[in-house]
Amino acid sequence: MIKKVDVDNLMVGVFVHDFNCDWNGRHLYVEPNYIKSEITIEVLKKWNIKEVFIDTDRGLDVKQIKSINEKVSFDSPFGRKRQLDAPDVPLKVELKSSKEITDNAVKLVDQAYRQVMNGDIPEVEPFFEMAQQMRVSIQRNRDALSLLSRIRKKDKYTLAHSVSVSSHVLNMCHYYDIPEQQSLDMGVGALLHDIGKALVPQTILNKPGRLTEDEFAEMKRHTELSMELLTKTKNVPLEGFDIALHHHERYDGRGYPHGLSRDRISFAAQVTSVCDVFDAVTSERCYKAGMEAVLGLRIIYEGSGAQFNKELSHDFIHCVGMYPVGTCVVLEDGRSGVVIGSTQDVTRPVVQILYDETKKKRLASTKVDLSKTNDAIVSYNDARRFGLTYDQLLKKFLLQQH
């Protein structure tokens, strides 16, 4: 439906059918298009355009925007962080459920990509159902989905990446005690944040070497392509458009597509940005090995205050854990092993002891809950110390627990 609205009521995701001025056909032709950023709205105001005609069949309606604006604001959620309680369900129990959830989520994203490549538009309702399942799993045990995201086939990176980013986003929402509906809106936005990559040539997506300037420019288009695809899908939350378009913006203004900085980047987009980078650097792809989680956390820490909001990046590290499940560590008495669970104290996880670094010999495998002992972690270790690759270590001591 075509309707006239005030420019003051415009927001990202609205499709402008006509700019209601005498430029079209005379001095300047302004093509109908989506509002892709607040910068566009500011330009319209500077041009002294008071009203525009929007097409609600092709984009958001201002009624939707009004209802979204009436929701609780999350621009400053840092004052209400929840304590990281011990998991309600043991990791070995939750892994079975989360494995099924992860597999189904990857299939759902895969289906959406195939629909886009075939010229169809995916429905958003199944993504809300999936986000809810992921959210409940995180409430039972915050480690399970995070662990599974680090064990996946490298040729499935793009699909599994969206699921992993969404699980981290939902984990952060849980940590910030954000209400259910807004958490789901952000989780769905994260699941669909890279949907535009379905329209980027595979030769660019999977290129093993450095992209040329033209190839990188084409790759960067995926943010706008994602947003435009979502505007054609009914019932996508505003957070979905915003996350898709702005998850590559950076706190210092050096991101894309609009070079937004600091508070001009929404909370939802800032959270997704941190989660996106962490998963990207810790994931194995067809052309590179992924770094261990602790090194990925170092990347986030080093980017705090520049690429990312400082407090947000520190909260992410706290939420994931200083010693994420699957991390190889050394205790102060010389024993070493792999972290297999978290506790209320992020510095004192549950460790599966495997080796004695002092005596240089393997030990009988035993489980130690550091929150209940005087033992302490003094350094990280390498999985190869145990004669295993990182993936083999995780599969042997974590995935086979159930």
ABEGO torsion letter per residue (X at the ends): XBBBBBAAABBBGBBBABAGBAABGBABBBBBBBBABAAAAAAAAAAGBABBBBBAAABBBAAAAAAAAABBBAABAAABBBBBBBBABBAAAAAAAAAAAAAAAAAAAAAAAAAAAAGBBBBAAAAAAAAAAAAAAAAABAAAAAAAAABBBAAAAAAAAAAAAAAAAAAAAAAAGBBAAAAAAAAAAAAAAAAAAAABBAAAAABABBBBAAAAAAAAAAAAAAAAAAAABBGBBAAAAAAAAAAABBAAGABOAAGBBEAABBAAAAAAAAAAAAAAAABBBAABBBBBAAAAAAAAAAABGAABBAAAAAAAAAAAEABBBGBBBBBAAGBBBBBABBBABAABBBBBBABBAAAGBBBBBBBBBAAABABBBABBBBAAAAGBBAAAAAAAAAAAAX
